[in-house]
Amino acid sequence: MLYGNIHTDTILVNDERFYFRSKTPPLPDISDKLKHLRALMLEGDYAGANHLYEDSLRSLGYSPHIAVVQPGFDVVLKSVVERPFEQYRRELDMRDAEARVVWSDGKREFTKRMFVSHARNFIGFRMSASEPGSVSLEVRLDLHDRGDAVTQDGRPMEIPLSVDVDVSDPFIVLRGTETSGTGGVFGGVLRAIAHGGEVSAGKAGLMIRDADSVELQVSTFHGGPVESLVDATKTRLSDLTEGYESYFRESREQHRAFYETLELDLGGSYNGTSNEGLLERAYGGKTDTALVEKLFHSGRYLMVSSSVPGSFPAHLQGKWNGDYEPPWQCFYMANENLQMNYWQC
C-alpha cells in the first residue's frame, strides 16, 4: 500500500504469513461435559449450551489469544524537493494493478510507480523524472508506523516487536522478532538500482543522488534460519535483471486474466473527474453512475488482489491492514463472514 506526500511516501509491506501475539496453551480435556451439553440442548437451553464449553475451559485456567494479523514493515521514501509542486495527483489503475504518483515542480515532471508481482514474489517501484539527473531519494526500512499502535478504544499500546536494520549497497535488510507470544521471526530485503547518479549507504538507509531513475525491489521472508532466508532473498532479487517495465507487463497480464472476466457499463461519464469530485457530488445529493461503476470495480479489484491462486483467501480486512490491533484481529470469521466475501465471485 503506497501513501504519503511528495516529500515522504510510505509503502506498507504486508505478508499473509505475518501474525503475532498468538498464545496457544494445551487444551484441557472437557469431554466429560458432552453429556451435560446434550442435556441442555434437549431441554431447550441453547444459550446455556452455547457457553458451557467456554465457561468450562475458562474455569480450568485456559486463556488463549488468537493470532493477530501483523502489519509488516514500511519502506520510507524521502524525495529531495527543490521547488513548490503543481499538478499533483495520485492514482490507482485497477485494470493494470499499478499505483502512480505524478507531479511537477514547474520545470520537471516526476513519476512514482509501483506494482506487486505475485508470480515472482516482490514489490516493484520506480521513480523517474522528465529531465536526466533529477531524481534524488533517501530509502530506508523500518517497523510500521508506530502511530498505528492503538487499541480499539484509542489507547496507545506496546508493540511486541523488535527490528534490526542492516544497510549495505545495494541492499537494505530488516530482521524482525516478536517479543511475546510465539517469538516469530520476520523481515524483508530491499534492492536498489540507480540509473545514473550516485548511491551511498548510511546507518539509516540508502541515499541516491542525481539519478535519471531509481528502481526498488522489495521482498519478504518469514521463519528461519534467518541468515539463510536473507541470503536466499538477496539472491532472488539479484536475479531480477530485466527491469521494472518487463516485470510490470508480466504482472499486468496475469492480473487482467482475472480482472477482465467481468465488465460493468452503466453509461457513466468520468470526464477526468477525480474520486474526490465524484464523492463531493454524491454528498451533495447527486450520485453519478460513474461513481457506482468505480465502487463496483474497486470491490472487484480488492477481491482479485486478495485472492491470488496459491495464496490465503481474503479475510475481513483484506491484505491492506495497517493496524496493530485491527477489528476482529483480521481473522477468518467462518460464521458466514468469510463466505460472504466470496458471494460476488
N, C-alpha and C positions, 0 to 999 in steps of 0.2 A: 504494500500500500504506500503510495507516494503522496506526501502532503507537506505543506510549509509555505515558504515565500521565496522571493527572488534571492535574497541573501542566504537563507538557510533552508534547504529542503531536507526532508527526512524520509527514508524508506524503511518502513517497519517490515522486518523479515520474519515470517512465521513458518513453522514446520508442524505438520499434523502429528508428529511424534512427540512434540514438546508438551509434557504435562508436569505438574509439580504439586506439592502439598498432599500427596497421597499417604494415607495411613490405613493399612490393612492388617489388623491383628488376627490371630487364629479365630476361626468361627466356633463358638461354643456349640455343643450338641444339645439341641432343644427338641429332638424327635419325640420326646415323651409328651410334648404339648399337642401333638397331632389329634389325639382322641378328644381333647378339650376343644380344639378348633372346630372339629366336625360337629360336636355337640352344640356349640354356639351358633353355627350356621343352620343346623336343623331347627333350632329354637327361633330363628329369625333375627338373631342379634348380630347383624352383619358388621356393625360398627365395632363391636367388641372383638369379633373375629379378625377384623382388619388390623387391629392394634395389638393382638395377642403376641405375635412373634416379635414385633418391635419392642414391646414392653418387656418381654421375657429376656431378650438379648441385652437390653439396657440394664436390667436388674442384675445381670451377671457381669457387668462392667465392660460390655462390648461397646466400643466407641470408635468406629472407623471414620475416615474422612475421604470422601470421593475425590479422585484426582481432578485437578482444575487445569483447563487449557492455559498454557503459559505463553504470554507474548514472547516472541523470540528475542530479537535484538534490533538495534537501529543502525542503519547506515546514515551518517550525518554528512551532508554535503554543504560546504560553505563556499559560495561563489564570491569572487572579488568584484564588487560593484563600483564602477568609477563615475557613473553619471545617473541622473534620475531616469526612471524607466517609463515606458509608454507601451500601449498596445499589448498589455499583458493578458494572457489567457491560459487557462488550464483545461485540458480536455481528455476524455477517455473515448477511444474509438472501440465501441463494443463489438463491431464486426471483425476488427483486426486484433483485438485484445492488446492494445498498446496505449499507454498513458503518455501524454505530451504536455510540456510547458513551453510556451513561446513568449518572448518579449523583445522589445527594442530599447536601446539607450539613446535613440535619436541618430546614431551613427552606424550601429551594427545590430543585426538580429541574432538572438541567442535561442537555441532549442535544446531542451532536455527530452529524452525519450526513454521509455522503459517497457519491458515485457518479461514474461515468465516462460521459460522453456521447460515444459513438463517432460518432454522426451529426453532432454539432456540434463535435467535437474539443476538448473541455475537461473538466476535473475540477470538479465542483460540491461545495461544502462549506457546511454551515450549522450554526451554534451558537445555541441558544436556551435560555431559562430560563422556569420557570413564573411568575416574578414579574418584571414590567417593570423595565427599568433595571438588570438583574443581570449582564449579560454584559460582561466586560472581558477583552480579549485582545490580546496582542502577537504580530504576524505578521512573519516575515522569511523570506527565501530565502537558501540557502547551498549550497555544494558538498555532496554527500552525505557522511554521517558518515565522518570520516577514520579512525575506529576500525575500519572495514571494509577498510582498505587494508593487507592482509596477504597474503603469498604462500600457496601451498597447504600449505607446511610450517610456517606460522605466523610467518614473519619479517616485520617491518614493511617496507613498500615505499613508494617515492616515487610520488606521484600526478601524472602528467604532464598536469595540467590547471590552468588559472588562471581565476578568475572575477572579475567586476566587478559590483557591485550598485548600482542607482540607485533611489532612493525618491522618489516624487512623488505625493501623494494624488490619486486612489485606486489608483495603480499601484505595483508593485514590479517592476523588470526585472532579470533576471540574464543577463549575457552571459558565455559561457564559451569558452575556446580551448584546444585541445590543444597542448601544448608539445613534443610529439615526434611522430614518425610523420607523418601527413598534415597536421597542423596544422588540423584541422577546427574549425568554429565551431558552437556550440550554445547554447541558452538557453531562457528561459521568461519569461512575463509573468503576474503575479497582479493581479487587480482585486478590491478590497474594497468591499463595500456594507454600510453600517451602518444599521440601522433604529433611529433614536433615538440618543442619546448623542453623543459627540464623537470625531472622528478626527484624529490628529496624525501628522505624518511626521517621523521621525528618521533618523539615519545608518544605523541597524541595520535599521529596518523601520517598519511602521505600528503605532500604538497606538490601540486602540478602547476607550473607557471608557463604562461605564454605559449600554450599548445594550440594547434589547429583544431584538434578534437580530442576527447578523452572517452575511453570505453572502460566500463567496470563490469566484472563478472563476479557474482556472489553465489555461494552455495553453503549448505548446512551439513552438520554431522550430529550424531546422537549415539550415546552409549560409549563403549570403549573397546580396546585400549585407545586412549585419546590420541597419542602421537601417531599411531598407525593410521587413524582416521584423518588426522591433519595432513599427513604426507599423501595419503590417497586422494584427498580433496584437492590439494595443490596440484597433483599430477593431472587429475581430471580436468581442472580449469586450464592448465597449461596446454592441454591437448586441443582446446577450443581455439583453433588458429584461423578460422575462416572469417571472423569479424561479425560485427553486430548485424549488418543487413542480411547476411546469409542465414544466420540462425533465426532472425526475426521472420524472414519469409517462410522458413520451415515451420515455425511455431504458428504463424498466421494460418497456414493451410490446414494444419491439424485442428486448430480452433474452429475455423469455418466449416469443417466437415460436420461438426455438431451444431454450431450456431445457425447455419444457413438451412437447416432442415425445416425451418418454420419461418413464416413471414406474416406480419400484420400490417395492413394498409387501410387506415380509416380516412384517408384523404387529408391528413394533417399537413400543414404548410409551415416549415420552420423559418424560412427566410432569414437564416442566420441568428435567430433568437436564442439567447443563452438559456440554460436551465433556470437561472435566477429570474430571467424575464418571464418565462412561462409560468413559474410559480407565483410571481408577483401578480400576474393577470388572474391566476386562479384564486388567490387570496382576495382579489377584488371582485370576485363573483363570476368570472369568465374562464371556464376550463377549456382550453384548446384541445382539439383532438390530437394535436402534435404532442402535448404533454401526456395524454393517455398512451399514445404509442411508445413514447420514451419510457414510461413506467413499466409497460409490458416488456419491452426489450431489456430493460435494466434487470428485471426479475429473471429473465431467461439467461442473461449474461452471468449473473451471480450463481445461478444453478449450474450452468455449464462449467464455469470456472471452479466450482466446488465439487464437481463430480467427475473428475478425470478418471478414465478407466485405470484400474490398479491402485487407486488411492482410496482413502477413507471417504465415506459419504458425508454430505453436508450435515453439520449439527445445527443447533438452534441459532447460533450467531454467525454461521458461515466460517470462512477461513480468514477473516479480517479482524479478529478480536485484538484490541489493544489494551484491555483492562486486566489488571492483576486479580481482580475479583469480579469476573463477568457474571451477568444474570444466569442463574441456574448452572453455574460453572461451565457453561457451553457443552454440557454433556448430551449424550444421545438419549433423549426422553422418548422411550418406546411405548408410551401410553397413548399414541396417536400423533404426537408432535412430529416425530421422525417420519412417519408415514405421510403426514400432510405436506411435508417439504417436497415430496415427490409426486403428489397428486397431479401437478401440472405436466408431469412427464408422461 
